[in-house]
Amino acid sequence: MSAEAVRAGRQAGNLPTHVTSYLDRDETQQAVRDAVAKSRLVTLTGFGGMGKSRLSLAVAKEIQGNFPDGVWLVDLAPLEAKSALDDAVLTVLQGQDHSAGSARTQLRSYLADRELLLILDNCEHVLEQVVDLVADLLTGTPLLRILATSRESLNLGGERVVPVPPLSTPEPGQVRSPDDVVHFDSVKLLLDRVTAIHPGFMVHQGNYRAVAELCARLEGSPLTIELAAPRLRSLSIEQVIQRLDDQLHGLSSADRSIPVRQRTLVALVDWSYRLCGPEERLLWERASVFAGGFDLEAAEGVCAGDGLTRENILSVIDQLVSKSILNADTDSAVARFRFLETIRQYGHERLIDSGKMKEVAGHHRDYYLQLSQSVLDTWASEKQVDGISRLREERFNLTRALEWSFSTPGEQNTGLSMVIALRYHWAIGGFLREGRRWINQALRFVTTQSPDRGTALWVGAWIALVQGDRPGALGYLKEADKALEASNDPLLALHVLLMHGTAALFQSDFGDAIESLSTAVAGLRRYHEYGPVLVGEMQLIIALAHSGDRDRARAVADDVLKLSDELGEQWGRCQALWALGFDSWLSGDHAEATSFVQKALVLKPEFNRVGTALDLELLAWIATSRQQYERGLQLYGAAETMWNALGTSIGAFGLHFAVHSDWCKDELRGHLEPGIFDKLLAEGRTWDAARAVSFALSDEAPAQPKGPVLGSLTRRENEVAALIAEGLSTREIADSLVLSKRTVDGHIENIFSKLHFNSRAQLVSWLVKQQYGAKNG
């Protein structure tokens, strides 16, 4: 991120917004701030429940302005001990990575010149991997600082350890009035949480000693206070103290191995569990199998049965939220729920003790297998964007389901089915390295030739091609041919042929690519396999454009756009518009090329970052061909940054693209003074995606009409434009005019095209001016 962006207030990072208030811990926060200022590695240590995570986030928000490239939180709690830590960190920082190299190499490259703070939260269960990663990253990334939270230190050179102490608590025998009690941090937190559910609660002359006694018994642990607060809705303070004493006595008698400091926490969690009804206990136990949280639908799919009905799940979740057992995040369109890790672990231990662990883990895997299959089945439809976004949201649960499948005897074939069902998540959603890792694992476990194994091989080839690993792709395809011989499956044969055609295109063998892709697409259409058809036809357009067969390229593109419109999907439409832009550029029609690519950029789904990089790169080539050298260089720099973030280059999609990219850079260098060249290239490289897209959509090209003409719109388009001006969303416009959302999207695209606008804001501003002119004309 550029210094200009930071000054403008556009702070990078992913710090969450907490629903509950945070109690400032001034001295401890200052100690952490000082440590981060003096050391590149700071570790907050302490027992579970001491508030290490919230403290790290509070400090991060205070100092985020010191880090031009942002503050980034990586929650390690969802990871299993053997999970790929490097991949998890890389996914948070980059979102997508298309390189074939190791995640560690890509991380070092990404962080080499970035000044950011990386928070690694909940390190204790993957401590060995964290130590290895941190030691490596700090060696070659001079501007990186790391803030870790763990129950023990990392024991690395240069590490500053900040123990997180309990909140300050009153001494019950030394308080003489309410004023002696309320200034302690533990009392402040208790009051904040209790008054949220019991607004009339206060510390007064009649209860201040009991409040002091309770906070002292809770030992200043924020988590124990959070768990105790809901009890005061129906019990007096004295009753809560008595119940807590009973729990502590039973615990110390039962298990003296628990450290004294943690006995209060364990006792309170155990008490919370005992106070839950049978259904609440079952949900607590069963939901402990989720990783990274869950939504209502997932809870219903995984946890219902044997004493817990599907219809009651919502009310039980609500009860657990009210008791501070579950946290609810309702900021997004679909509410998600998650446990604090200490509470999840308690439920997980209870689930194991019940003997139901394998059964519930199997339900969890089956639910996410069904979700993966559903996204695959509806990929070429209006559900496409929601489906791929859902898989991204659930990536930790997908990983946990796959880990269980491949570590449980007899479940590996089902694991293979899930891996291949996730093909669009891997290859288009951007999880290439992770997808290839799971493909390889599945192939190691399932060695018998079958259509599913053949599918895994061609999906592996697809992933390798997008990564730019052509030799690896050919290796997969060679094995896929063997699987095909054994299975003699005609649909599998078409998919394998499609990948052979794609491999030929990426090697600039256009004749072979056209022949293979044409045959495969025609066959896949007969099976109504429209997802692969869209993939194949996009490649076919490029191959035809390169071979000079522009008429056929246009015919295929028109077919894709028609099919995309019928299906209601977005990815194929954007790819076809890009391919049309590429064909127009090759043919010298630069105005048309710009129009096509800008349309693709406007429609681009959020998950398709590689598509955005392709758009920016092609627009740079077009601007250069139009002799708009400064604009072209800025776009080229922005595209370079996106490719670097993705861990690949446009050359991964074919040698011919690498040639075009090199031509563009050489042409720009030849027409600009060295100082101007370096300045503009550096400027483009500092842009984030939003800034780059905004610039790419700006209208700086010549040969545009003098201005928008309202009379060029149809009656329906005028109606849609008027509703946009009123601030209605696309869905609201569709409901108002009794149209499908897809139809409204088409009208909006036509309006933008006819009026030469790229955003709703431009349209609204212009309409207001028209109305003002009409009133005052």
Buried (B, 14 or more C-beta within 10 A) or exposed (E): BBEEBBEEEBBBBEBEEEEEEBBEBEEBBEBBBEBBEEBBBBBBBBBBBBBBBBBBBBBBBBBBEBBBBBBBBBBBBBBBEEBBBBBBBBBBBBBBBBBBBEBBEBBBBBBEEBBBBBBBBBBBBBBEBBBEBBBBBBEEBEBBBBBBBBBEBBEBEEBBBBEBBBBBBBEBEEBEEBEBBBEBBBBBBBBBBBBEEBEEBBBEEEBBBBBBBBBBBBBBBBBBBBBBBBBBEEBEBEEBBEBBEEBBEEBEEEEEEBEEBBBBBBBBBBBBBEBBEEBBBBBBBBBBBBBBBBBBEBBBBBBBEEEBEEEBBEEBBEBBBEBBBBBBBEEEEEBBBBBBBBBBBBBBEBBEEBEBBEBBBBBBBBBBBEBBBBBBEBBBBBBBBEBBBBBBBBBBBBBBBBBBBBEBEEBBBBBBBBBBBBBBBBBBBBBBBBBBBBBBBBBEBBEEBBBBBBBBBBBBBBBBBBBBBBEBBBBBBEBBBEBBEEBEBEBBBBBBBBBBBBBBBBBBBBEBBBBBBBBBBEBBBEEEBBBBBBBBBBBBBBBBBBBEBBEBBBEBBEBBBEBBBEBBBBBBBBBBBBBBBBBBBBBEBBBBBBBBBBBBBBBBBEBBBBBBBBBBBBBBBBBBBBEBBBBBBBBBBBBBBBBBBBBBBBBBBBEBBBEBBEEBBEBBBEBBEEEEBEBBBEBBBBBBBEBBBEBBBEEEBEEEEEEBEEEEBEEBBBBBBEBBBEEBEBEBBBEBBEBEBBBBBBBBBBBBBBBBBBEBEBBBEBBEEEEEEEEEE
